[in-house]
């Protein structure tokens, strides 16, 4: 039962279809606004796959959900969140997100026949929040036992939640000599497979505070969690390792490439995307890749600069859908304006048009649902 419905939400903007690329204007605080555009086939593709797309921008402080509803066109929902980072979708349909000082588990509070505003077929409510403090958490995962794991970048380790403390260490690279609040190697990415962590990415093997910044161009590594061995090196700021179809995929962010680790422990590029790639998920033979505009004052001099010059292209912010068979971009979503960075991308199965509610917002207090008595 819903006690009240969200009939109007200023953070919701409908994006309507037009010829060619589809565009719509979404408001953001301040004098400037961001324009969202997408390829004509993207929304139909999501509907055919029976998924919606979620993505985060810590720069904008937004959790976005993109979907569509018959009669309403494409819908982009935005929820304000403190520094949203990694996303993980559990087998139970829960959405877990790493934030500025907390890890939050969202659950869909709607039943199959319920809608919010006659549009949204899922409403992800922040039902559990664990205050961790400022750990600069990046990727997040859920293991076979339902335990939440996350990359604790500030302390250079994989961590899990603690009922008492900010975190409990689960694993760290061999080259990190101490558990200290020093971002030494910029551990960032986490690959899960069959409910277990299998690999991580780091921007370097540095064991001194902020040492990774001097190794951005070619110091990046992929580490096997079980053995602790480095299984791929020479990368440029790698992110988002993901196990898919028997391969370990990742994004070589500093070169703008999606690829996988070949048998010879070398990175094998599969596609080039015009941006600082970060955020990756799969559906069948399709890869959904997040792109950001490089922060040149911090990340200038990366190989991506040359790749963009050679391609006579400017970097852009958004998501590209890549066909793994040929490396071609078959659909895309683009953001122009003040929002220039995306961190993670996830697909929400079984829902065409989801929304989420900001923790601590008035909407979080107004939307009250009651569990089935049979499940009480």
C-alpha positions in Angstrom: 0.0 0.0 0.0 1.2 3.5 -0.9 0.1 6.2 1.6 1.1 9.0 -0.8 2.4 9.2 -4.3 4.9 11.5 -5.8 2.7 13.3 -8.3 5.2 16.0 -9.1 9.0 16.1 -8.8 11.1 19.0 -10.0 14.0 16.7 -10.4 12.3 14.7 -13.2 12.6 15.9 -16.8 10.9 14.2 -19.7 13.1 13.9 -22.8 11.0 13.8 -25.9 11.9 12.2 -29.2 12.6 14.2 -32.3 14.2 13.5 -35.7 17.8 12.2 -35.6 19.5 12.5 -32.2 16.9 13.1 -29.5 17.5 16.0 -27.2 16.0 17.5 -24.0 16.9 20.1 -21.5 17.3 19.3 -17.8 17.7 22.0 -15.2 20.6 22.1 -12.8 21.4 24.6 -10.0 23.1 27.8 -11.2 22.9 29.9 -14.4 23.9 27.0 -16.8 22.1 23.9 -17.7 23.0 20.5 -19.2 21.6 19.2 -22.4 20.9 15.5 -22.7 20.8 13.9 -26.1 20.7 10.3 -27.3 20.7 8.2 -30.4 17.3 7.4 -31.9 17.6 3.6 -31.2 18.8 3.8 -27.5 15.4 3.9 -25.8 13.9 1.1 -27.9 17.1 -1.0 -27.3 16.7 -0.6 -23.5 13.0 -1.6 -23.8 13.8 -4.6 -25.9 16.4 -5.7 -23.4 13.9 -5.1 -20.6 16.3 -2.9 -18.7 16.8 0.6 -17.6 20.1 2.4 -17.2 21.5 3.9 -14.0 24.6 6.0 -13.8 26.4 8.3 -11.3 28.1 11.6 -11.5 30.0 12.6 -8.3 30.8 15.9 -10.0 27.1 16.7 -10.3 26.1 14.9 -7.1 23.4 13.0 -9.0 22.2 9.4 -9.4 20.5 9.2 -12.8 18.0 6.7 -14.1 17.2 6.5 -17.8 14.2 4.6 -19.1 10.8 5.1 -20.9 7.1 4.7 -20.4 4.5 4.2 -23.0 2.8 7.5 -23.7 5.4 9.5 -21.8 8.5 9.0 -24.0 12.0 8.8 -22.6 12.4 9.7 -18.9 15.6 10.8 -17.2 15.2 10.9 -13.4 17.8 12.6 -11.2 18.2 12.2 -7.5 20.6 14.3 -5.5 23.2 12.2 -3.6 26.5 13.2 -1.9 29.3 12.1 -4.2 27.7 9.0 -5.8 30.3 6.6 -7.1 30.2 2.8 -7.6 26.9 0.9 -8.3 26.0 -2.8 -7.9 22.8 -4.6 -8.6 22.1 -7.6 -6.4 20.4 -10.8 -7.3 17.4 -9.6 -5.2 17.1 -6.5 -7.3 18.6 -4.2 -4.6 20.8 -1.3 -5.8 23.9 -0.7 -3.7 25.8 2.6 -4.1 29.0 4.0 -2.7 28.8 7.6 -1.6 30.8 10.4 0.0 30.7 9.1 3.6 28.2 6.2 3.3 27.3 3.0 1.5 23.5 2.8 0.7 21.3 0.0 -0.3 18.2 1.0 -2.3 15.2 -1.2 -2.7 12.2 -0.9 -5.0 9.2 -0.1 -2.9 6.6 -0.6 -5.6 4.6 -3.7 -6.4 4.3 -4.7 -10.0 0.9 -3.0 -10.5 2.0 0.3 -8.8 3.3 3.4 -10.4 4.6 6.8 -9.2 2.9 9.6 -11.1 1.5 7.1 -13.6 5.0 6.9 -15.0 7.6 5.2 -12.9 7.4 1.4 -12.5 10.1 1.2 -9.8 10.9 3.5 -6.9 14.3 2.8 -5.3 14.2 3.9 -1.7 17.3 4.3 0.4 16.4 1.6 3.0 19.8 0.9 4.6 22.7 3.3 5.0 26.1 2.6 6.6 28.1 5.6 7.7 31.7 4.9 6.8 33.3 8.3 7.0 35.3 9.7 4.1 37.0 6.7 2.6 36.9 7.8 -1.1 35.0 4.6 -1.9 35.0 3.7 -5.6 33.6 0.4 -7.0 31.2 -1.7 -5.0 30.2 -5.4 -5.2 28.0 -7.9 -3.5 29.4 -11.4 -2.7 27.6 -14.8 -2.6 26.7 -14.3 1.0 25.1 -10.9 0.4 28.1 -9.1 2.0 28.8 -5.7 0.5 32.4 -5.2 -0.6 33.9 -1.9 -1.7 37.1 -0.4 -2.9 38.5 1.7 -0.1 40.7 4.0 -2.1 41.9 6.2 0.7 43.2 3.1 2.6 44.3 1.1 -0.5 42.2 -2.0 0.2 39.0 -3.9 -0.5 36.8 -3.4 2.6 33.5 -4.5 3.9 31.0 -3.0 6.3 31.4 -3.1 10.1 28.6 -2.8 12.7 31.0 -0.8 14.9 33.8 0.7 12.8 34.1 2.6 9.5 35.2 -0.5 7.7 36.8 -3.9 8.0 39.7 -4.7 5.7 39.2 -7.7 3.5 42.2 -7.6 1.1 45.0 -5.3 0.0 47.8 -5.4 -2.6 51.1 -7.0 -1.6 53.0 -3.8 -2.4 51.0 -1.8 0.1 52.9 -2.0 3.4 50.5 -0.5 5.8 46.8 0.2 6.3 46.9 4.0 6.5 44.8 6.9 5.2 47.0 7.6 2.2 45.8 7.1 -1.3 49.1 5.5 -2.5 48.3 3.4 -5.6 44.7 4.7 -6.3 43.0 1.4 -6.1 39.7 2.0 -7.8 38.1 -0.9 -9.6 36.6 -4.2 -8.5 35.6 -7.2 -10.6 33.2 -9.8 -9.1 32.6 -13.2 -10.5 30.2 -15.9 -9.1 29.8 -13.9 -6.0 33.6 -13.4 -5.3 36.1 -10.6 -5.9 38.4 -11.7 -8.6 40.4 -8.7 -9.7 41.1 -5.1 -9.0 42.6 -2.1 -10.9 45.1 0.4 -9.5 46.8 3.4 -11.2 50.2 2.3 -9.9 52.2 0.1 -7.6 53.2 3.1 -5.5 53.6 2.7 -1.7 53.9 6.4 -0.8 51.2 8.9 -0.4 49.8 10.2 -3.7 52.5 8.3 -5.5 50.1 7.2 -8.2 49.9 10.6 -9.8 53.4 10.3 -11.1 52.5 7.0 -12.8 49.4 8.0 -14.6 50.6 7.3 -18.1 51.9 3.8 -17.9 51.9 2.6 -14.3 48.5 1.1 -14.1 48.0 -2.6 -13.1 45.4 -5.3 -12.8 45.8 -7.6 -9.8 44.4 -11.1 -9.3 42.7 -11.1 -5.8 43.2 -14.8 -5.1 46.9 -15.0 -5.9 47.9 -11.3 -5.3 49.8 -11.4 -8.6 49.8 -8.6 -11.1 48.2 -10.1 -14.2 48.5 -7.0 -16.5 50.7 -3.9 -16.3 51.7 -0.9 -18.4 48.2 0.6 -18.3 47.1 4.2 -18.1 44.8 4.8 -15.2 42.7 1.6 -15.6 39.2 1.4 -14.2 36.1 -0.7 -14.0 37.3 -4.3 -14.3 34.4 -6.7 -15.1 34.2 -10.4 -15.6 32.0 -11.2 -18.6 31.7 -14.2 -20.9 34.8 -15.8 -19.6 37.0 -12.8 -20.0 38.2 -10.0 -17.7 37.3 -6.7 -19.3 38.4 -3.3 -18.2 38.7 0.3 -19.3 42.1 1.7 -20.0 40.9 5.2 -19.1 44.1 7.1 -20.0 43.9 5.8 -23.6 40.1 5.9 -24.0 39.9 2.1 -24.7 37.6 -0.7 -23.8 39.4 -4.1 -23.8 40.2 -7.4 -22.1 43.2 -9.2 -20.7 44.5 -11.7 -23.3 46.1 -15.0 -22.5 49.6 -13.4 -22.7 48.5 -11.0 -19.8 48.4 -8.1 -22.2 45.6 -5.6 -22.6 43.8 -6.2 -25.9 41.8 -3.1 -27.0 38.4 -3.8 -28.4 37.1 -0.2 -29.0 38.1 3.4 -28.7 35.7 5.9 -27.1 36.2 9.6 -27.2 36.6 10.3 -23.5 38.1 9.3 -20.2 36.3 6.0 -20.0 35.1 4.9 -16.5 32.0 2.9 -15.7 31.2 -0.4 -17.4 28.5 -3.0 -17.5 27.3 -5.6 -20.0 24.2 -7.1 -21.4 24.8 -10.0 -23.7 27.2 -8.9 -26.5 26.8 -5.3 -25.6 29.1 -3.1 -23.4 27.7 0.0 -21.8 30.7 2.4 -21.3 30.8 5.6 -19.4 32.7 8.6 -20.8 34.0 11.7 -19.0 35.7 14.8 -20.2 39.3 14.8 -18.8 40.2 17.2 -16.1 43.1 18.6 -17.9 44.8 20.4 -15.0 45.1 17.0 -13.3 45.1 14.5 -16.1 46.8 16.3 -18.9 49.5 14.5 -20.8 47.7 11.2 -21.0 47.8 9.1 -24.2 44.1 10.0 -24.6 45.1 13.5 -25.7 47.0 12.2 -28.7 44.2 9.7 -29.6 41.7 12.5 -29.6 43.9 14.7 -31.8 44.5 11.9 -34.2 40.8 11.2 -34.4 40.1 15.0 -34.8 37.6 14.7 -32.0 36.7 16.5 -28.8 36.1 14.5 -25.6 32.5 14.1 -24.4 30.6 13.0 -21.4 28.0 10.3 -21.7 27.5 6.6 -22.3 28.3 4.5 -25.4 26.8 1.1 -26.2 29.6 -1.0 -27.9 29.0 -4.1 -29.9 31.7 -6.5 -28.7 31.7 -8.4 -32.1 33.1 -5.4 -34.0 33.8 -2.7 -31.5 31.3 -0.3 -33.1 29.2 2.1 -31.1 25.6 1.2 -31.8 23.8 3.6 -29.5 24.8 6.5 -27.2 23.7 9.0 -24.6 25.4 12.3 -24.3 25.6 15.2 -21.7 26.7 18.7 -22.8 27.1 21.5 -20.3 28.4 21.8 -16.8 28.1 18.0 -16.1 31.3 16.6 -17.5 32.1 13.4 -15.5 30.5 10.0 -15.0 31.8 7.4 -12.6 29.7 4.2 -12.9 27.0 2.6 -15.1 24.6 -0.2 -14.2 21.6 -1.8 -15.8 18.4 -2.4 -13.8 16.6 -5.5 -15.1 12.9 -6.0 -15.2 12.0 -2.3 -15.1 11.4 0.1 -18.0 11.2 3.4 -16.1 12.7 3.5 -12.6 13.3 6.4 -10.3 15.1 6.8 -7.0 14.6 8.9 -3.9 17.3 11.1 -2.4 18.3 10.2 1.2 17.0 12.7 3.7 14.8 14.4 1.1 11.1 15.4 1.8 10.1 12.7 -0.7 11.8 10.1 1.4 9.5 11.0 4.3 6.3 11.3 2.2 6.5 7.9 0.4 5.3 5.3 2.9 4.8 1.7 1.9 3.5 -1.3 3.9 4.8 -4.8 3.6 2.4 -7.7 2.8 1.1 -9.2 6.0 2.0 -12.6 4.7 5.6 -11.6 4.5 5.7 -9.9 7.9 
